Amino acid sequence: MTARSFESWVLPFPGGKMDQTDVSPLAAAMRETEEEIGLDRQFVDPIGYLDLRFAFSGFRILPVVAHVTPGYSLALNAPEVAEAFEVPLAFLMTPTNHQFVTRKLRAPSVTLASRSMTRLR
């Protein structure tokens, strides 16, 4: 996970929107991960996707799951990422560490639900 340089309350995984040059969501995830935290692709073994999610911003999010081989080093993109840290899978999978939030957007017929994680520290 990362802590954003410009939104200290946001703790996302690396990622971002697809560019026209990205042939798939996986290609976008790999590119964004390399750009944001400098994780070399040779250490990343993609496993698959999680369910599609919708962000409050209106973006669709397709999480990519991958195994990262130990021995990597990171080079954070300072304007975007303040820090990067590992989170134990058991923590992520524990429902009491999640918050479920519902929010109505300006469009009267749209309600989005999102899960967020409590801060580790």
Biopython code that builds the backbone (N, CA, C, O; Angstrom):
import numpy as np
from Bio.PDB.StructureBuilder import StructureBuilder

atoms = [
    (1, "MET", "N", (0.849, -1.173, 0.000)),
    (1, "MET", "CA", (0.000, 0.000, 0.000)),
    (1, "MET", "C", (0.885, 1.223, 0.000)),
    (1, "MET", "O", (2.084, 1.147, 0.270)),
    (2, "THR", "N", (0.267, 2.364, -0.310)),
    (2, "THR", "CA", (1.017, 3.616, -0.336)),
    (2, "THR", "C", (0.255, 4.682, 0.437)),
    (2, "THR", "O", (-0.946, 4.555, 0.678)),
    (3, "ALA", "N", (0.965, 5.723, 0.817)),
    (3, "ALA", "CA", (0.343, 6.927, 1.373)),
    (3, "ALA", "C", (0.600, 8.027, 0.349)),
    (3, "ALA", "O", (1.747, 8.266, -0.030)),
    (4, "ARG", "N", (-0.444, 8.686, -0.092)),
    (4, "ARG", "CA", (-0.334, 9.722, -1.108)),
    (4, "ARG", "C", (0.366, 10.962, -0.565)),
    (4, "ARG", "O", (0.175, 11.334, 0.593)),
    (5, "SER", "N", (1.173, 11.596, -1.400)),
    (5, "SER", "CA", (1.837, 12.840, -1.016)),
    (5, "SER", "C", (0.833, 13.972, -0.886)),
    (5, "SER", "O", (1.003, 14.858, -0.049)),
    (6, "PHE", "N", (-0.223, 13.953, -1.714)),
    (6, "PHE", "CA", (-1.169, 15.063, -1.768)),
    (6, "PHE", "C", (-2.477, 14.794, -1.039)),
    (6, "PHE", "O", (-3.292, 15.705, -0.897)),
    (7, "GLU", "N", (-2.703, 13.563, -0.571)),
    (7, "GLU", "CA", (-3.903, 13.206, 0.187)),
    (7, "GLU", "C", (-3.478, 12.244, 1.284)),
    (7, "GLU", "O", (-3.587, 11.028, 1.121)),
    (8, "SER", "N", (-2.996, 12.776, 2.400)),
    (8, "SER", "CA", (-2.412, 11.927, 3.430)),
    (8, "SER", "C", (-3.409, 10.950, 4.045)),
    (8, "SER", "O", (-2.995, 9.964, 4.655)),
    (9, "TRP", "N", (-4.686, 11.190, 3.904)),
    (9, "TRP", "CA", (-5.701, 10.298, 4.479)),
    (9, "TRP", "C", (-6.016, 9.121, 3.562)),
    (9, "TRP", "O", (-6.718, 8.196, 3.971)),
    (10, "VAL", "N", (-5.511, 9.138, 2.333)),
    (10, "VAL", "CA", (-5.772, 8.075, 1.377)),
    (10, "VAL", "C", (-4.632, 7.064, 1.416)),
    (10, "VAL", "O", (-3.462, 7.432, 1.311)),
    (11, "LEU", "N", (-4.985, 5.771, 1.569)),
    (11, "LEU", "CA", (-3.986, 4.694, 1.589)),
    (11, "LEU", "C", (-4.302, 3.687, 0.490)),
    (11, "LEU", "O", (-4.797, 2.596, 0.772)),
    (12, "PRO", "N", (-4.020, 4.043, -0.752)),
    (12, "PRO", "CA", (-4.358, 3.136, -1.850)),
    (12, "PRO", "C", (-3.224, 2.188, -2.199)),
    (12, "PRO", "O", (-2.085, 2.360, -1.765)),
    (13, "PHE", "N", (-3.561, 1.203, -2.977)),
    (13, "PHE", "CA", (-2.549, 0.419, -3.659)),
    (13, "PHE", "C", (-2.133, 1.249, -4.867)),
    (13, "PHE", "O", (-2.898, 2.112, -5.297)),
    (14, "PRO", "N", (-0.957, 1.020, -5.427)),
    (14, "PRO", "CA", (-0.589, 1.760, -6.642)),
    (14, "PRO", "C", (-1.617, 1.506, -7.745)),
    (14, "PRO", "O", (-2.193, 0.422, -7.837)),
    (15, "GLY", "N", (-1.832, 2.511, -8.568)),
    (15, "GLY", "CA", (-2.767, 2.344, -9.672)),
    (15, "GLY", "C", (-3.196, 3.667, -10.238)),
    (15, "GLY", "O", (-2.777, 4.726, -9.769)),
    (16, "GLY", "N", (-4.025, 3.606, -11.238)),
    (16, "GLY", "CA", (-4.517, 4.809, -11.891)),
    (16, "GLY", "C", (-5.311, 4.449, -13.119)),
    (16, "GLY", "O", (-5.568, 3.276, -13.390)),
    (17, "LYS", "N", (-5.700, 5.473, -13.864)),
    (17, "LYS", "CA", (-6.548, 5.197, -15.017)),
    (17, "LYS", "C", (-5.736, 4.663, -16.187)),
    (17, "LYS", "O", (-4.530, 4.884, -16.293)),
    (18, "MET", "N", (-6.436, 3.958, -17.054)),
    (18, "MET", "CA", (-5.796, 3.385, -18.235)),
    (18, "MET", "C", (-5.439, 4.490, -19.221)),
    (18, "MET", "O", (-6.222, 5.411, -19.455)),
    (19, "ASP", "N", (-4.251, 4.381, -19.791)),
    (19, "ASP", "CA", (-3.829, 5.254, -20.886)),
    (19, "ASP", "C", (-4.229, 4.602, -22.196)),
    (19, "ASP", "O", (-4.548, 3.413, -22.227)),
    (20, "GLN", "N", (-4.216, 5.368, -23.275)),
    (20, "GLN", "CA", (-4.545, 4.808, -24.590)),
    (20, "GLN", "C", (-3.555, 3.725, -25.002)),
    (20, "GLN", "O", (-3.890, 2.855, -25.806)),
    (21, "THR", "N", (-2.344, 3.769, -24.461)),
    (21, "THR", "CA", (-1.326, 2.777, -24.822)),
    (21, "THR", "C", (-1.473, 1.475, -24.038)),
    (21, "THR", "O", (-0.843, 0.478, -24.390)),
    (22, "ASP", "N", (-2.297, 1.459, -22.975)),
    (22, "ASP", "CA", (-2.497, 0.250, -22.167)),
    (22, "ASP", "C", (-3.450, -0.691, -22.891)),
    (22, "ASP", "O", (-4.565, -0.305, -23.241)),
    (23, "VAL", "N", (-3.010, -1.923, -23.112)),
    (23, "VAL", "CA", (-3.842, -2.890, -23.840)),
    (23, "VAL", "C", (-4.838, -3.610, -22.937)),
    (23, "VAL", "O", (-5.739, -4.291, -23.425)),
    (24, "SER", "N", (-4.678, -3.462, -21.609)),
    (24, "SER", "CA", (-5.560, -4.153, -20.669)),
    (24, "SER", "C", (-5.461, -3.484, -19.304)),
    (24, "SER", "O", (-4.546, -2.696, -19.062)),
    (25, "PRO", "N", (-6.406, -3.797, -18.406)),
    (25, "PRO", "CA", (-6.283, -3.307, -17.032)),
    (25, "PRO", "C", (-4.978, -3.781, -16.376)),
    (25, "PRO", "O", (-4.380, -3.045, -15.590)),
    (26, "LEU", "N", (-4.541, -4.993, -16.691)),
    (26, "LEU", "CA", (-3.278, -5.493, -16.145)),
    (26, "LEU", "C", (-2.115, -4.635, -16.616)),
    (26, "LEU", "O", (-1.240, -4.291, -15.821)),
    (27, "ALA", "N", (-2.092, -4.287, -17.894)),
    (27, "ALA", "CA", (-1.018, -3.430, -18.418)),
    (27, "ALA", "C", (-1.010, -2.082, -17.709)),
    (27, "ALA", "O", (0.056, -1.552, -17.395)),
    (28, "ALA", "N", (-2.188, -1.525, -17.456)),
    (28, "ALA", "CA", (-2.281, -0.248, -16.741)),
    (28, "ALA", "C", (-1.767, -0.388, -15.314)),
    (28, "ALA", "O", (-1.035, 0.474, -14.827)),
    (29, "ALA", "N", (-2.150, -1.474, -14.644)),
    (29, "ALA", "CA", (-1.702, -1.690, -13.259)),
    (29, "ALA", "C", (-0.185, -1.833, -13.182)),
    (29, "ALA", "O", (0.452, -1.271, -12.291)),
    (30, "MET", "N", (0.385, -2.580, -14.108)),
    (30, "MET", "CA", (1.837, -2.770, -14.121)),
    (30, "MET", "C", (2.549, -1.438, -14.388)),
    (30, "MET", "O", (3.535, -1.119, -13.723)),
    (31, "ARG", "N", (2.060, -0.671, -15.346)),
    (31, "ARG", "CA", (2.662, 0.623, -15.668)),
    (31, "ARG", "C", (2.560, 1.586, -14.489)),
    (31, "ARG", "O", (3.543, 2.225, -14.112)),
    (32, "GLU", "N", (1.363, 1.684, -13.912)),
    (32, "GLU", "CA", (1.158, 2.599, -12.790)),
    (32, "GLU", "C", (2.007, 2.213, -11.580)),
    (32, "GLU", "O", (2.544, 3.085, -10.898)),
    (33, "THR", "N", (2.129, 0.925, -11.313)),
    (33, "THR", "CA", (2.940, 0.462, -10.188)),
    (33, "THR", "C", (4.402, 0.832, -10.401)),
    (33, "THR", "O", (5.087, 1.268, -9.475)),
    (34, "GLU", "N", (4.862, 0.655, -11.614)),
    (34, "GLU", "CA", (6.245, 1.021, -11.938)),
    (34, "GLU", "C", (6.448, 2.531, -11.815)),
    (34, "GLU", "O", (7.457, 2.976, -11.268)),
    (35, "GLU", "N", (5.490, 3.326, -12.323)),
    (35, "GLU", "CA", (5.598, 4.784, -12.263)),
    (35, "GLU", "C", (5.532, 5.314, -10.835)),
    (35, "GLU", "O", (6.293, 6.211, -10.472)),
    (36, "GLU", "N", (4.630, 4.767, -10.022)),
    (36, "GLU", "CA", (4.397, 5.317, -8.683)),
    (36, "GLU", "C", (5.411, 4.864, -7.643)),
    (36, "GLU", "O", (5.870, 5.666, -6.830)),
    (37, "ILE", "N", (5.764, 3.579, -7.665)),
    (37, "ILE", "CA", (6.670, 3.095, -6.610)),
    (37, "ILE", "C", (7.942, 2.447, -7.146)),
    (37, "ILE", "O", (8.775, 1.984, -6.367)),
    (38, "GLY", "N", (8.100, 2.410, -8.464)),
    (38, "GLY", "CA", (9.332, 1.887, -9.049)),
    (38, "GLY", "C", (9.524, 0.394, -8.896)),
    (38, "GLY", "O", (10.657, -0.086, -8.929)),
    (39, "LEU", "N", (8.440, -0.354, -8.728)),
    (39, "LEU", "CA", (8.549, -1.804, -8.597)),
    (39, "LEU", "C", (8.785, -2.410, -9.969)),
    (39, "LEU", "O", (7.930, -2.322, -10.850)),
    (40, "ASP", "N", (9.948, -3.027, -10.147)),
    (40, "ASP", "CA", (10.325, -3.631, -11.425)),
    (40, "ASP", "C", (9.405, -4.809, -11.735)),
    (40, "ASP", "O", (9.138, -5.644, -10.872)),
    (41, "ARG", "N", (8.933, -4.864, -12.954)),
    (41, "ARG", "CA", (7.985, -5.902, -13.392)),
    (41, "ARG", "C", (8.529, -7.320, -13.240)),
    (41, "ARG", "O", (7.751, -8.268, -13.127)),
    (42, "GLN", "N", (9.833, -7.477, -13.235)),
    (42, "GLN", "CA", (10.402, -8.828, -13.121)),
    (42, "GLN", "C", (10.085, -9.474, -11.774)),
    (42, "GLN", "O", (10.198, -10.692, -11.635)),
    (43, "PHE", "N", (9.687, -8.670, -10.772)),
    (43, "PHE", "CA", (9.354, -9.192, -9.448)),
    (43, "PHE", "C", (7.861, -9.462, -9.285)),
    (43, "PHE", "O", (7.432, -9.965, -8.246)),
    (44, "VAL", "N", (7.063, -9.132, -10.309)),
    (44, "VAL", "CA", (5.602, -9.203, -10.208)),
    (44, "VAL", "C", (5.060, -10.361, -11.047)),
    (44, "VAL", "O", (5.327, -10.462, -12.244)),
    (45, "ASP", "N", (4.289, -11.233, -10.381)),
    (45, "ASP", "CA", (3.644, -12.354, -11.053)),
    (45, "ASP", "C", (2.128, -12.183, -10.905)),
    (45, "ASP", "O", (1.571, -12.559, -9.873)),
    (46, "PRO", "N", (1.451, -11.625, -11.912)),
    (46, "PRO", "CA", (0.003, -11.395, -11.807)),
    (46, "PRO", "C", (-0.762, -12.699, -11.598)),
    (46, "PRO", "O", (-0.449, -13.724, -12.203)),
    (47, "ILE", "N", (-1.778, -12.636, -10.723)),
    (47, "ILE", "CA", (-2.607, -13.809, -10.422)),
    (47, "ILE", "C", (-3.992, -13.666, -11.040)),
    (47, "ILE", "O", (-4.521, -14.624, -11.604)),
    (48, "GLY", "N", (-4.584, -12.475, -10.939)),
    (48, "GLY", "CA", (-5.929, -12.287, -11.471)),
    (48, "GLY", "C", (-6.524, -10.976, -11.015)),
    (48, "GLY", "O", (-5.816, -10.085, -10.545)),
    (49, "TYR", "N", (-7.833, -10.866, -11.158)),
    (49, "TYR", "CA", (-8.564, -9.650, -10.804)),
    (49, "TYR", "C", (-9.540, -9.936, -9.660)),
    (49, "TYR", "O", (-10.017, -11.059, -9.499)),
    (50, "LEU", "N", (-9.825, -8.906, -8.875)),
    (50, "LEU", "CA", (-10.911, -8.956, -7.893)),
    (50, "LEU", "C", (-12.152, -8.374, -8.565)),
    (50, "LEU", "O", (-12.098, -7.968, -9.726)),
    (51, "ASP", "N", (-13.264, -8.335, -7.841)),
    (51, "ASP", "CA", (-14.496, -7.783, -8.396)),
    (51, "ASP", "C", (-14.342, -6.293, -8.695)),
    (51, "ASP", "O", (-13.615, -5.577, -8.007)),
    (52, "LEU", "N", (-15.033, -5.848, -9.725)),
    (52, "LEU", "CA", (-15.063, -4.442, -10.103)),
    (52, "LEU", "C", (-15.657, -3.621, -8.965)),
    (52, "LEU", "O", (-16.653, -4.016, -8.358)),
    (53, "ARG", "N", (-15.043, -2.479, -8.681)),
    (53, "ARG", "CA", (-15.523, -1.566, -7.631)),
    (53, "ARG", "C", (-15.768, -0.197, -8.241)),
    (53, "ARG", "O", (-15.216, 0.134, -9.290)),
    (54, "PHE", "N", (-16.590, 0.587, -7.585)),
    (54, "PHE", "CA", (-16.851, 1.957, -8.026)),
    (54, "PHE", "C", (-16.399, 2.916, -6.936)),
    (54, "PHE", "O", (-16.752, 2.750, -5.769)),
    (55, "ALA", "N", (-15.619, 3.921, -7.319)),
    (55, "ALA", "CA", (-15.116, 4.913, -6.371)),
    (55, "ALA", "C", (-16.102, 6.070, -6.269)),
    (55, "ALA", "O", (-16.928, 6.277, -7.159)),
    (56, "PHE", "N", (-16.007, 6.824, -5.169)),
    (56, "PHE", "CA", (-16.865, 7.994, -4.995)),
    (56, "PHE", "C", (-16.658, 9.005, -6.118)),
    (56, "PHE", "O", (-17.566, 9.766, -6.452)),
    (57, "SER", "N", (-15.470, 9.010, -6.692)),
    (57, "SER", "CA", (-15.144, 9.929, -7.781)),
    (57, "SER", "C", (-15.845, 9.561, -9.082)),
    (57, "SER", "O", (-15.853, 10.347, -10.029)),
    (58, "GLY", "N", (-16.435, 8.364, -9.132)),
    (58, "GLY", "CA", (-17.091, 7.900, -10.343)),
    (58, "GLY", "C", (-16.237, 6.946, -11.154)),
    (58, "GLY", "O", (-16.724, 6.358, -12.120)),
    (59, "PHE", "N", (-14.979, 6.780, -10.787)),
    (59, "PHE", "CA", (-14.107, 5.857, -11.498)),
    (59, "PHE", "C", (-14.495, 4.412, -11.199)),
    (59, "PHE", "O", (-14.947, 4.090, -10.100)),
    (60, "ARG", "N", (-14.315, 3.563, -12.179)),
    (60, "ARG", "CA", (-14.445, 2.122, -11.984)),
    (60, "ARG", "C", (-13.064, 1.590, -11.630)),
    (60, "ARG", "O", (-12.075, 1.968, -12.258)),
    (61, "ILE", "N", (-12.987, 0.720, -10.637)),
    (61, "ILE", "CA", (-11.708, 0.183, -10.182)),
    (61, "ILE", "C", (-11.736, -1.330, -10.337)),
    (61, "ILE", "O", (-12.634, -1.999, -9.824)),
    (62, "LEU", "N", (-10.750, -1.864, -11.046)),
    (62, "LEU", "CA", (-10.610, -3.304, -11.215)),
    (62, "LEU", "C", (-9.298, -3.714, -10.550)),
    (62, "LEU", "O", (-8.241, -3.628, -11.175)),
    (63, "PRO", "N", (-9.350, -4.161, -9.283)),
    (63, "PRO", "CA", (-8.112, -4.519, -8.580)),
    (63, "PRO", "C", (-7.415, -5.719, -9.218)),
    (63, "PRO", "O", (-8.052, -6.707, -9.584)),
    (64, "VAL", "N", (-6.104, -5.610, -9.338)),
    (64, "VAL", "CA", (-5.261, -6.682, -9.865)),
    (64, "VAL", "C", (-4.522, -7.304, -8.686)),
    (64, "VAL", "O", (-3.940, -6.596, -7.864)),
    (65, "VAL", "N", (-4.551, -8.621, -8.610)),
    (65, "VAL", "CA", (-3.843, -9.342, -7.548)),
    (65, "VAL", "C", (-2.588, -9.956, -8.151)),
    (65, "VAL", "O", (-2.629, -10.549, -9.228)),
    (66, "ALA", "N", (-1.467, -9.806, -7.440)),
    (66, "ALA", "CA", (-0.200, -10.353, -7.939)),
    (66, "ALA", "C", (0.656, -10.807, -6.772)),
    (66, "ALA", "O", (0.516, -10.312, -5.653)),
    (67, "HIS", "N", (1.529, -11.740, -7.039)),
    (67, "HIS", "CA", (2.544, -12.148, -6.069)),
    (67, "HIS", "C", (3.791, -11.331, -6.383)),
    (67, "HIS", "O", (4.209, -11.241, -7.538)),
    (68, "VAL", "N", (4.380, -10.739, -5.353)),
    (68, "VAL", "CA", (5.610, -9.969, -5.525)),
    (68, "VAL", "C", (6.738, -10.762, -4.880)),
    (68, "VAL", "O", (6.705, -11.056, -3.685)),
    (69, "THR", "N", (7.728, -11.101, -5.681)),
    (69, "THR", "CA", (8.863, -11.895, -5.218)),
    (69, "THR", "C", (9.768, -11.050, -4.325)),
    (69, "THR", "O", (10.089, -9.917, -4.683)),
    (70, "PRO", "N", (10.187, -11.570, -3.179)),
    (70, "PRO", "CA", (11.108, -10.822, -2.316)),
    (70, "PRO", "C", (12.411, -10.485, -3.044)),
    (70, "PRO", "O", (12.805, -11.159, -3.995)),
    (71, "GLY", "N", (13.065, -9.425, -2.570)),
    (71, "GLY", "CA", (14.328, -9.002, -3.138)),
    (71, "GLY", "C", (14.214, -7.739, -3.975)),
    (71, "GLY", "O", (15.213, -7.248, -4.500)),
    (72, "TYR", "N", (13.009, -7.213, -4.103)),
    (72, "TYR", "CA", (12.794, -5.998, -4.880)),
    (72, "TYR", "C", (13.244, -4.764, -4.101)),
    (72, "TYR", "O", (13.419, -4.816, -2.884)),
    (73, "SER", "N", (13.426, -3.670, -4.806)),
    (73, "SER", "CA", (13.644, -2.373, -4.172)),
    (73, "SER", "C", (12.659, -1.398, -4.806)),
    (73, "SER", "O", (12.230, -1.589, -5.944)),
    (74, "LEU", "N", (12.309, -0.365, -4.072)),
    (74, "LEU", "CA", (11.339, 0.617, -4.553)),
    (74, "LEU", "C", (12.002, 1.964, -4.769)),
    (74, "LEU", "O", (12.993, 2.289, -4.115)),
    (75, "ALA", "N", (11.462, 2.738, -5.677)),
    (75, "ALA", "CA", (11.872, 4.119, -5.919)),
    (75, "ALA", "C", (10.583, 4.928, -6.022)),
    (75, "ALA", "O", (9.950, 4.969, -7.077)),
    (76, "LEU", "N", (10.195, 5.575, -4.910)),
    (76, "LEU", "CA", (8.910, 6.269, -4.846)),
    (76, "LEU", "C", (8.901, 7.533, -5.697)),
    (76, "LEU", "O", (9.883, 8.275, -5.726)),
    (77, "ASN", "N", (7.800, 7.773, -6.382)),
    (77, "ASN", "CA", (7.573, 8.993, -7.144)),
    (77, "ASN", "C", (7.063, 10.032, -6.143)),
    (77, "ASN", "O", (5.866, 10.094, -5.862)),
    (78, "ALA", "N", (7.970, 10.843, -5.609)),
    (78, "ALA", "CA", (7.678, 11.743, -4.487)),
    (78, "ALA", "C", (6.479, 12.678, -4.695)),
    (78, "ALA", "O", (5.742, 12.905, -3.735)),
    (79, "PRO", "N", (6.242, 13.228, -5.883)),
    (79, "PRO", "CA", (5.054, 14.082, -6.022)),
    (79, "PRO", "C", (3.737, 13.331, -5.804)),
    (79, "PRO", "O", (2.723, 13.942, -5.466)),
    (80, "GLU", "N", (3.750, 12.009, -5.996)),
    (80, "GLU", "CA", (2.535, 11.216, -5.838)),
    (80, "GLU", "C", (2.506, 10.380, -4.572)),
    (80, "GLU", "O", (1.451, 10.231, -3.956)),
    (81, "VAL", "N", (3.654, 9.827, -4.168)),
    (81, "VAL", "CA", (3.697, 8.843, -3.086)),
    (81, "VAL", "C", (4.634, 9.312, -1.977)),
    (81, "VAL", "O", (5.812, 9.572, -2.218)),
    (82, "ALA", "N", (4.100, 9.418, -0.757)),
    (82, "ALA", "CA", (4.909, 9.825, 0.391)),
    (82, "ALA", "C", (5.624, 8.636, 1.019)),
    (82, "ALA", "O", (6.757, 8.763, 1.483)),
    (83, "GLU", "N", (4.961, 7.480, 1.032)),
    (83, "GLU", "CA", (5.574, 6.272, 1.589)),
    (83, "GLU", "C", (4.889, 5.035, 1.036)),
    (83, "GLU", "O", (3.750, 5.093, 0.571)),
    (84, "ALA", "N", (5.600, 3.915, 1.093)),
    (84, "ALA", "CA", (5.051, 2.615, 0.695)),
    (84, "ALA", "C", (5.329, 1.640, 1.830)),
    (84, "ALA", "O", (6.386, 1.692, 2.457)),
    (85, "PHE", "N", (4.378, 0.756, 2.090)),
    (85, "PHE", "CA", (4.549, -0.190, 3.188)),
    (85, "PHE", "C", (3.763, -1.452, 2.900)),
    (85, "PHE", "O", (2.809, -1.438, 2.123)),
    (86, "GLU", "N", (4.167, -2.538, 3.526)),
    (86, "GLU", "CA", (3.483, -3.816, 3.361)),
    (86, "GLU", "C", (2.386, -3.951, 4.403)),
    (86, "GLU", "O", (2.505, -3.455, 5.524)),
    (87, "VAL", "N", (1.328, -4.625, 4.016)),
    (87, "VAL", "CA", (0.207, -4.895, 4.915)),
    (87, "VAL", "C", (-0.011, -6.400, 4.920)),
    (87, "VAL", "O", (-0.152, -6.999, 3.854)),
    (88, "PRO", "N", (-0.042, -7.031, 6.101)),
    (88, "PRO", "CA", (-0.283, -8.481, 6.139)),
    (88, "PRO", "C", (-1.635, -8.831, 5.524)),
    (88, "PRO", "O", (-2.630, -8.150, 5.769)),
    (89, "LEU", "N", (-1.665, -9.888, 4.732)),
    (89, "LEU", "CA", (-2.897, -10.332, 4.096)),
    (89, "LEU", "C", (-3.988, -10.600, 5.136)),
    (89, "LEU", "O", (-5.158, -10.304, 4.894)),
    (90, "ALA", "N", (-3.614, -11.157, 6.289)),
    (90, "ALA", "CA", (-4.599, -11.440, 7.342)),
    (90, "ALA", "C", (-5.304, -10.155, 7.790)),
    (90, "ALA", "O", (-6.500, -10.176, 8.079)),
    (91, "PHE", "N", (-4.578, -9.052, 7.850)),
    (91, "PHE", "CA", (-5.191, -7.772, 8.218)),
    (91, "PHE", "C", (-6.206, -7.344, 7.164)),
    (91, "PHE", "O", (-7.317, -6.934, 7.497)),
    (92, "LEU", "N", (-5.824, -7.440, 5.898)),
    (92, "LEU", "CA", (-6.719, -7.031, 4.818)),
    (92, "LEU", "C", (-7.977, -7.891, 4.755)),
    (92, "LEU", "O", (-9.038, -7.410, 4.358)),
    (93, "MET", "N", (-7.865, -9.148, 5.141)),
    (93, "MET", "CA", (-8.985, -10.073, 5.036)),
    (93, "MET", "C", (-9.885, -10.080, 6.273)),
    (93, "MET", "O", (-10.898, -10.780, 6.285)),
    (94, "THR", "N", (-9.545, -9.329, 7.293)),
    (94, "THR", "CA", (-10.340, -9.282, 8.523)),
    (94, "THR", "C", (-11.433, -8.228, 8.387)),
    (94, "THR", "O", (-11.122, -7.040, 8.302)),
    (95, "PRO", "N", (-12.700, -8.626, 8.363)),
    (95, "PRO", "CA", (-13.799, -7.676, 8.152)),
    (95, "PRO", "C", (-13.844, -6.528, 9.157)),
    (95, "PRO", "O", (-14.283, -5.435, 8.799)),
    (96, "THR", "N", (-13.415, -6.729, 10.380)),
    (96, "THR", "CA", (-13.458, -5.637, 11.359)),
    (96, "THR", "C", (-12.473, -4.521, 11.026)),
    (96, "THR", "O", (-12.540, -3.443, 11.617)),
    (97, "ASN", "N", (-11.564, -4.764, 10.092)),
    (97, "ASN", "CA", (-10.635, -3.720, 9.657)),
    (97, "ASN", "C", (-11.183, -2.928, 8.468)),
    (97, "ASN", "O", (-10.491, -2.065, 7.928)),
    (98, "HIS", "N", (-12.418, -3.215, 8.059)),
    (98, "HIS", "CA", (-13.047, -2.522, 6.937)),
    (98, "HIS", "C", (-14.118, -1.577, 7.457)),
    (98, "HIS", "O", (-14.690, -1.792, 8.526)),
    (99, "GLN", "N", (-14.378, -0.537, 6.693)),
    (99, "GLN", "CA", (-15.507, 0.345, 6.946)),
    (99, "GLN", "C", (-16.358, 0.329, 5.693)),
    (99, "GLN", "O", (-15.827, 0.410, 4.585)),
    (100, "PHE", "N", (-17.665, 0.228, 5.846)),
    (100, "PHE", "CA", (-18.570, 0.264, 4.706)),
    (100, "PHE", "C", (-19.267, 1.609, 4.719)),
    (100, "PHE", "O", (-19.928, 1.962, 5.696)),
    (101, "VAL", "N", (-19.123, 2.362, 3.635)),
    (101, "VAL", "CA", (-19.648, 3.723, 3.575)),
    (101, "VAL", "C", (-20.543, 3.847, 2.356)),
    (101, "VAL", "O", (-20.200, 3.369, 1.275)),
    (102, "THR", "N", (-21.696, 4.492, 2.529)),
    (102, "THR", "CA", (-22.592, 4.773, 1.410)),
    (102, "THR", "C", (-22.691, 6.285, 1.266)),
    (102, "THR", "O", (-22.788, 7.015, 2.253)),
    (103, "ARG", "N", (-22.664, 6.737, 0.022)),
    (103, "ARG", "CA", (-22.688, 8.182, -0.217)),
    (103, "ARG", "C", (-23.512, 8.456, -1.471)),
    (103, "ARG", "O", (-23.347, 7.781, -2.487)),
    (104, "LYS", "N", (-24.392, 9.442, -1.397)),
    (104, "LYS", "CA", (-25.158, 9.853, -2.573)),
    (104, "LYS", "C", (-24.358, 10.908, -3.323)),
    (104, "LYS", "O", (-23.813, 11.839, -2.729)),
    (105, "LEU", "N", (-24.299, 10.745, -4.620)),
    (105, "LEU", "CA", (-23.630, 11.725, -5.463)),
    (105, "LEU", "C", (-24.635, 12.772, -5.911)),
    (105, "LEU", "O", (-25.829, 12.646, -5.641)),
    (106, "ARG", "N", (-24.160, 13.799, -6.591)),
    (106, "ARG", "CA", (-25.048, 14.875, -7.044)),
    (106, "ARG", "C", (-26.153, 14.362, -7.950)),
    (106, "ARG", "O", (-27.280, 14.856, -7.911)),
    (107, "ALA", "N", (-25.828, 13.375, -8.761)),
    (107, "ALA", "CA", (-26.860, 12.782, -9.607)),
    (107, "ALA", "C", (-27.873, 12.097, -8.690)),
    (107, "ALA", "O", (-27.487, 11.219, -7.919)),
    (108, "PRO", "N", (-29.146, 12.464, -8.745)),
    (108, "PRO", "CA", (-30.122, 11.968, -7.760)),
    (108, "PRO", "C", (-30.310, 10.463, -7.719)),
    (108, "PRO", "O", (-30.725, 9.928, -6.691)),
    (109, "SER", "N", (-30.017, 9.767, -8.807)),
    (109, "SER", "CA", (-30.300, 8.333, -8.807)),
    (109, "SER", "C", (-29.070, 7.465, -8.538)),
    (109, "SER", "O", (-29.148, 6.241, -8.652)),
    (110, "VAL", "N", (-27.941, 8.074, -8.185)),
    (110, "VAL", "CA", (-26.713, 7.308, -8.022)),
    (110, "VAL", "C", (-26.299, 7.245, -6.551)),
    (110, "VAL", "O", (-26.092, 8.276, -5.912)),
    (111, "THR", "N", (-26.181, 6.044, -6.030)),
    (111, "THR", "CA", (-25.642, 5.830, -4.695)),
    (111, "THR", "C", (-24.500, 4.840, -4.825)),
    (111, "THR", "O", (-24.672, 3.765, -5.401)),
    (112, "LEU", "N", (-23.350, 5.188, -4.301)),
    (112, "LEU", "CA", (-22.188, 4.317, -4.359)),
    (112, "LEU", "C", (-21.852, 3.814, -2.972)),
    (112, "LEU", "O", (-21.996, 4.541, -1.988)),
    (113, "ALA", "N", (-21.412, 2.594, -2.893)),
    (113, "ALA", "CA", (-20.949, 2.034, -1.629)),
    (113, "ALA", "C", (-19.479, 1.686, -1.792)),
    (113, "ALA", "O", (-19.049, 1.243, -2.857)),
    (114, "SER", "N", (-18.719, 1.889, -0.738)),
    (114, "SER", "CA", (-17.286, 1.632, -0.821)),
    (114, "SER", "C", (-16.796, 1.094, 0.505)),
    (114, "SER", "O", (-17.335, 1.417, 1.564)),
    (115, "ARG", "N", (-15.768, 0.270, 0.434)),
    (115, "ARG", "CA", (-15.107, -0.198, 1.636)),
    (115, "ARG", "C", (-13.803, 0.563, 1.775)),
    (115, "ARG", "O", (-13.119, 0.809, 0.782)),
    (116, "SER", "N", (-13.454, 0.935, 2.986)),
    (116, "SER", "CA", (-12.163, 1.557, 3.222)),
    (116, "SER", "C", (-11.509, 0.852, 4.401)),
    (116, "SER", "O", (-12.182, 0.256, 5.241)),
    (117, "MET", "N", (-10.210, 0.929, 4.445)),
    (117, "MET", "CA", (-9.459, 0.257, 5.501)),
    (117, "MET", "C", (-9.125, 1.240, 6.616)),
    (117, "MET", "O", (-8.907, 2.425, 6.363)),
    (118, "THR", "N", (-9.085, 0.750, 7.832)),
    (118, "THR", "CA", (-8.611, 1.572, 8.925)),
    (118, "THR", "C", (-7.084, 1.682, 8.824)),
    (118, "THR", "O", (-6.423, 0.795, 8.284)),
    (119, "ARG", "N", (-6.553, 2.753, 9.336)),
    (119, "ARG", "CA", (-5.104, 2.966, 9.236)),
    (119, "ARG", "C", (-4.366, 1.970, 10.132)),
    (119, "ARG", "O", (-4.804, 1.689, 11.247)),
    (120, "LEU", "N", (-3.270, 1.452, 9.650)),
    (120, "LEU", "CA", (-2.491, 0.460, 10.393)),
    (120, "LEU", "C", (-1.766, 1.071, 11.588)),
    (120, "LEU", "O", (-1.553, 0.399, 12.598)),
    (121, "ARG", "N", (-1.398, 2.303, 11.479)),
    (121, "ARG", "CA", (-0.582, 2.904, 12.543)),
    (121, "ARG", "C", (-1.335, 3.993, 13.251)),
    (121, "ARG", "O", (-0.804, 4.610, 14.175)),
]
sb = StructureBuilder()
sb.init_structure("model")
sb.init_model(0)
sb.init_chain("A")
sb.init_seg("    ")
for serial, (resi, resn, name, xyz) in enumerate(atoms, 1):
    if name == "N":
        sb.init_residue(resn, " ", resi, " ")
    sb.init_atom(name, np.array(xyz, "f"), 0.0, 1.0, " ", f" {name:<3s}", serial, name[0])
structure = sb.get_structure()
